[in-house]
């Protein structure tokens, strides 16, 4: 259980939004290296629960496992579409602030 929580938490904390496009391959490798053991340990946990609790719980565990793994894959796919997005937003925001200053629009300064 602790391995699933540790790997799952660390894996979900990583976002592709802050990764530059030139570093995307490394981000994909790290994601794969974290998702693989997460899936293995999650599988082991579901199998152990099924063996301990008996036959009546297998349909529930299979449904839970299928939805967990598919939601993780969908989350990671959608997050992968954000590659470089945070950097692009930062550049756009800095360009907007510069434009506003040139136009004489007061821009609050960060303290």
TORNUBA-985982 format. One record per residue (C-alpha): residue number from 1; residue in three letters; x, y, z. Coordinates in Angstrom, 2 decimals. Layout:
{nr NUM	rest ALA	xx X	yy Y	zz Z}
...
END
This chain:
{nr 1	rest UNK	xx 0.00	yy 0.00	zz 0.00}
{nr 2	rest UNK	xx 2.78	yy 2.46	zz 0.86}
{nr 3	rest UNK	xx 4.54	yy 1.87	zz -2.47}
{nr 4	rest UNK	xx 1.32	yy 2.59	zz -4.36}
{nr 5	rest UNK	xx 0.73	yy 5.78	zz -2.35}
{nr 6	rest UNK	xx 4.34	yy 6.96	zz -2.70}
{nr 7	rest UNK	xx 4.67	yy 6.28	zz -6.42}
{nr 8	rest UNK	xx 1.17	yy 7.48	zz -7.22}
{nr 9	rest UNK	xx 1.65	yy 10.71	zz -5.29}
{nr 10	rest UNK	xx 5.02	yy 11.44	zz -6.84}
{nr 11	rest UNK	xx 3.80	yy 10.54	zz -10.32}
{nr 12	rest UNK	xx 0.73	yy 12.78	zz -10.10}
{nr 13	rest UNK	xx 2.84	yy 15.69	zz -8.80}
{nr 14	rest UNK	xx 4.88	yy 15.73	zz -12.00}
{nr 15	rest UNK	xx 3.27	yy 17.82	zz -14.70}
{nr 16	rest UNK	xx 4.30	yy 18.25	zz -18.29}
{nr 17	rest UNK	xx 3.15	yy 21.88	zz -18.23}
{nr 18	rest UNK	xx 6.45	yy 23.12	zz -16.81}
{nr 19	rest UNK	xx 8.68	yy 20.92	zz -18.95}
{nr 20	rest UNK	xx 10.33	yy 22.60	zz -21.93}
{nr 21	rest UNK	xx 9.67	yy 20.90	zz -25.26}
{nr 22	rest UNK	xx 13.35	yy 20.00	zz -25.64}
{nr 23	rest UNK	xx 13.15	yy 18.03	zz -22.35}
{nr 24	rest UNK	xx 9.93	yy 16.24	zz -23.27}
{nr 25	rest UNK	xx 11.62	yy 12.89	zz -23.96}
{nr 26	rest UNK	xx 13.17	yy 12.84	zz -20.49}
{nr 27	rest UNK	xx 9.76	yy 13.67	zz -18.98}
{nr 28	rest UNK	xx 8.20	yy 10.78	zz -20.89}
{nr 29	rest UNK	xx 10.90	yy 8.38	zz -19.68}
{nr 30	rest UNK	xx 10.48	yy 9.49	zz -16.06}
{nr 31	rest UNK	xx 6.70	yy 9.15	zz -16.35}
{nr 32	rest UNK	xx 7.05	yy 5.64	zz -17.80}
{nr 33	rest UNK	xx 9.52	yy 4.63	zz -15.08}
{nr 34	rest UNK	xx 7.11	yy 5.81	zz -12.38}
{nr 35	rest UNK	xx 3.89	yy 4.55	zz -13.97}
{nr 36	rest UNK	xx 5.21	yy 1.01	zz -14.50}
{nr 37	rest UNK	xx 5.99	yy 0.21	zz -10.84}
{nr 38	rest UNK	xx 2.85	yy 2.10	zz -9.77}
{nr 39	rest UNK	xx 0.76	yy -0.21	zz -11.96}
{nr 40	rest UNK	xx 2.63	yy -3.31	zz -10.78}
{nr 41	rest UNK	xx 2.21	yy -2.46	zz -7.09}
{nr 42	rest UNK	xx -1.43	yy -1.46	zz -7.62}
{nr 43	rest UNK	xx -2.02	yy -4.83	zz -9.31}
{nr 44	rest UNK	xx -0.34	yy -6.66	zz -6.45}
{nr 45	rest UNK	xx -2.44	yy -4.76	zz -3.93}
{nr 46	rest UNK	xx -5.70	yy -5.60	zz -5.74}
{nr 47	rest UNK	xx -4.71	yy -9.28	zz -6.07}
{nr 48	rest UNK	xx -3.78	yy -9.48	zz -2.38}
{nr 49	rest UNK	xx -7.10	yy -7.91	zz -1.41}
{nr 50	rest UNK	xx -8.96	yy -10.35	zz -3.66}
{nr 51	rest UNK	xx -7.17	yy -13.36	zz -2.19}
{nr 52	rest UNK	xx -7.73	yy -12.16	zz 1.36}
{nr 53	rest UNK	xx -11.38	yy -11.14	zz 1.04}
{nr 54	rest UNK	xx -12.59	yy -14.02	zz -1.12}
{nr 55	rest UNK	xx -14.42	yy -14.61	zz -4.38}
{nr 56	rest UNK	xx -17.34	yy -12.26	zz -3.78}
{nr 57	rest UNK	xx -15.11	yy -9.16	zz -4.01}
{nr 58	rest UNK	xx -13.43	yy -9.89	zz -7.37}
{nr 59	rest UNK	xx -16.01	yy -8.11	zz -9.57}
{nr 60	rest UNK	xx -15.69	yy -4.98	zz -7.41}
{nr 61	rest UNK	xx -11.89	yy -5.15	zz -7.49}
{nr 62	rest UNK	xx -11.79	yy -5.65	zz -11.26}
{nr 63	rest UNK	xx -14.05	yy -2.64	zz -11.78}
{nr 64	rest UNK	xx -11.97	yy -0.55	zz -9.37}
{nr 65	rest UNK	xx -8.73	yy -1.64	zz -11.00}
{nr 66	rest UNK	xx -9.96	yy -0.97	zz -14.53}
{nr 67	rest UNK	xx -11.24	yy 2.49	zz -13.68}
{nr 68	rest UNK	xx -8.10	yy 3.37	zz -11.70}
{nr 69	rest UNK	xx -5.68	yy 2.40	zz -14.44}
{nr 70	rest UNK	xx -7.75	yy 3.94	zz -17.24}
{nr 71	rest UNK	xx -8.18	yy 7.21	zz -15.34}
{nr 72	rest UNK	xx -4.41	yy 7.33	zz -14.72}
{nr 73	rest UNK	xx -3.74	yy 6.85	zz -18.43}
{nr 74	rest UNK	xx -6.29	yy 9.49	zz -19.42}
{nr 75	rest UNK	xx -4.87	yy 11.94	zz -16.85}
{nr 76	rest UNK	xx -1.33	yy 11.40	zz -18.09}
{nr 77	rest UNK	xx -2.37	yy 11.77	zz -21.73}
{nr 78	rest UNK	xx -4.17	yy 15.04	zz -21.07}
{nr 79	rest UNK	xx -1.28	yy 16.30	zz -18.97}
{nr 80	rest UNK	xx 1.13	yy 15.42	zz -21.80}
{nr 81	rest UNK	xx -0.77	yy 17.79	zz -24.05}
{nr 82	rest UNK	xx 0.29	yy 20.62	zz -21.73}
{nr 83	rest UNK	xx 3.99	yy 20.21	zz -22.56}
{nr 84	rest UNK	xx 5.57	yy 23.65	zz -22.53}
{nr 85	rest UNK	xx 2.23	yy 25.32	zz -21.75}
{nr 86	rest UNK	xx 3.34	yy 26.98	zz -18.49}
{nr 87	rest UNK	xx 6.43	yy 28.44	zz -20.18}
{nr 88	rest UNK	xx 4.32	yy 29.79	zz -23.06}
{nr 89	rest UNK	xx 1.87	yy 31.35	zz -20.59}
{nr 90	rest UNK	xx 4.75	yy 33.01	zz -18.70}
{nr 91	rest UNK	xx 6.18	yy 34.47	zz -21.91}
{nr 92	rest UNK	xx 2.73	yy 35.75	zz -22.92}
{nr 93	rest UNK	xx 2.17	yy 37.32	zz -19.50}
{nr 94	rest UNK	xx 5.58	yy 39.05	zz -19.54}
{nr 95	rest UNK	xx 4.91	yy 40.37	zz -23.05}
{nr 96	rest UNK	xx 1.50	yy 41.68	zz -21.91}
{nr 97	rest UNK	xx 3.02	yy 43.45	zz -18.88}
{nr 98	rest UNK	xx 5.68	yy 45.05	zz -21.09}
{nr 99	rest UNK	xx 3.00	yy 46.19	zz -23.57}
{nr 100	rest UNK	xx 0.85	yy 47.65	zz -20.79}
{nr 101	rest UNK	xx 3.83	yy 49.54	zz -19.35}
{nr 102	rest UNK	xx 4.65	yy 50.96	zz -22.79}
{nr 103	rest UNK	xx 1.04	yy 52.13	zz -23.14}
{nr 104	rest UNK	xx 1.16	yy 53.85	zz -19.76}
{nr 105	rest UNK	xx -1.26	yy 51.45	zz -18.07}
{nr 106	rest UNK	xx -0.37	yy 51.10	zz -14.37}
{nr 107	rest UNK	xx 0.76	yy 47.55	zz -13.59}
{nr 108	rest UNK	xx 1.00	yy 46.44	zz -9.96}
{nr 109	rest UNK	xx 4.51	yy 45.34	zz -9.00}
{nr 110	rest UNK	xx 5.20	yy 42.14	zz -7.07}
{nr 111	rest UNK	xx 6.51	yy 42.72	zz -3.57}
END
